[in-house]
């Protein structure tokens, strides 16, 4: 959450690469405890960021919550032009 707060308040940072950082608590093998709190906080910070133009959230194995949270953030953000959310688990496999 501290990182997300920093992203929201920073007015000069334009690019952030958070790929492969276990943002939801799972590693690439699916080990760990899933928690979408951090990714939701990052999405909230994207919504209010005025300087961020490029964000890489790839390979964090985040579930459908990422897609939902990011979609909401993008409606409010006018500066982000590059977003990489590849290699996540955006599809709800329970359906």
Secondary structure as a PSIPRED ss2 file (coil, helix, strand):
# PSIPRED VFORMAT (PSIPRED V4.0)

   1 X C   1.000  0.000  0.000
   2 X H   0.000  1.000  0.000
   3 X H   0.000  1.000  0.000
   4 X H   0.000  1.000  0.000
   5 X H   0.000  1.000  0.000
   6 X H   0.000  1.000  0.000
   7 X H   0.000  1.000  0.000
   8 X H   0.000  1.000  0.000
   9 X H   0.000  1.000  0.000
  10 X C   1.000  0.000  0.000
  11 X C   1.000  0.000  0.000
  12 X C   1.000  0.000  0.000
  13 X C   1.000  0.000  0.000
  14 X C   1.000  0.000  0.000
  15 X E   0.000  0.000  1.000
  16 X E   0.000  0.000  1.000
  17 X E   0.000  0.000  1.000
  18 X C   1.000  0.000  0.000
  19 X C   1.000  0.000  0.000
  20 X C   1.000  0.000  0.000
  21 X C   1.000  0.000  0.000
  22 X C   1.000  0.000  0.000
  23 X C   1.000  0.000  0.000
  24 X C   1.000  0.000  0.000
  25 X C   1.000  0.000  0.000
  26 X E   0.000  0.000  1.000
  27 X C   1.000  0.000  0.000
  28 X C   1.000  0.000  0.000
  29 X C   1.000  0.000  0.000
  30 X C   1.000  0.000  0.000
  31 X C   1.000  0.000  0.000
  32 X E   0.000  0.000  1.000
  33 X C   1.000  0.000  0.000
  34 X C   1.000  0.000  0.000
  35 X C   1.000  0.000  0.000
  36 X C   1.000  0.000  0.000
  37 X H   0.000  1.000  0.000
  38 X H   0.000  1.000  0.000
  39 X H   0.000  1.000  0.000
  40 X H   0.000  1.000  0.000
  41 X H   0.000  1.000  0.000
  42 X H   0.000  1.000  0.000
  43 X H   0.000  1.000  0.000
  44 X H   0.000  1.000  0.000
  45 X H   0.000  1.000  0.000
  46 X H   0.000  1.000  0.000
  47 X H   0.000  1.000  0.000
  48 X H   0.000  1.000  0.000
  49 X C   1.000  0.000  0.000
  50 X C   1.000  0.000  0.000
  51 X C   1.000  0.000  0.000
  52 X C   1.000  0.000  0.000
  53 X C   1.000  0.000  0.000
  54 X E   0.000  0.000  1.000
  55 X E   0.000  0.000  1.000
  56 X E   0.000  0.000  1.000
  57 X C   1.000  0.000  0.000
  58 X C   1.000  0.000  0.000
  59 X C   1.000  0.000  0.000
  60 X C   1.000  0.000  0.000
  61 X C   1.000  0.000  0.000
  62 X C   1.000  0.000  0.000
  63 X C   1.000  0.000  0.000
  64 X H   0.000  1.000  0.000
  65 X H   0.000  1.000  0.000
  66 X H   0.000  1.000  0.000
  67 X H   0.000  1.000  0.000
  68 X H   0.000  1.000  0.000
  69 X H   0.000  1.000  0.000
  70 X H   0.000  1.000  0.000
  71 X H   0.000  1.000  0.000
  72 X H   0.000  1.000  0.000
  73 X H   0.000  1.000  0.000
  74 X H   0.000  1.000  0.000
  75 X H   0.000  1.000  0.000
  76 X H   0.000  1.000  0.000
  77 X C   1.000  0.000  0.000
  78 X C   1.000  0.000  0.000
  79 X C   1.000  0.000  0.000
  80 X C   1.000  0.000  0.000
  81 X C   1.000  0.000  0.000
  82 X E   0.000  0.000  1.000
  83 X E   0.000  0.000  1.000
  84 X E   0.000  0.000  1.000
  85 X C   1.000  0.000  0.000
  86 X C   1.000  0.000  0.000
  87 X C   1.000  0.000  0.000
  88 X C   1.000  0.000  0.000
  89 X C   1.000  0.000  0.000
  90 X C   1.000  0.000  0.000
  91 X C   1.000  0.000  0.000
  92 X C   1.000  0.000  0.000
  93 X C   1.000  0.000  0.000
  94 X C   1.000  0.000  0.000
  95 X C   1.000  0.000  0.000
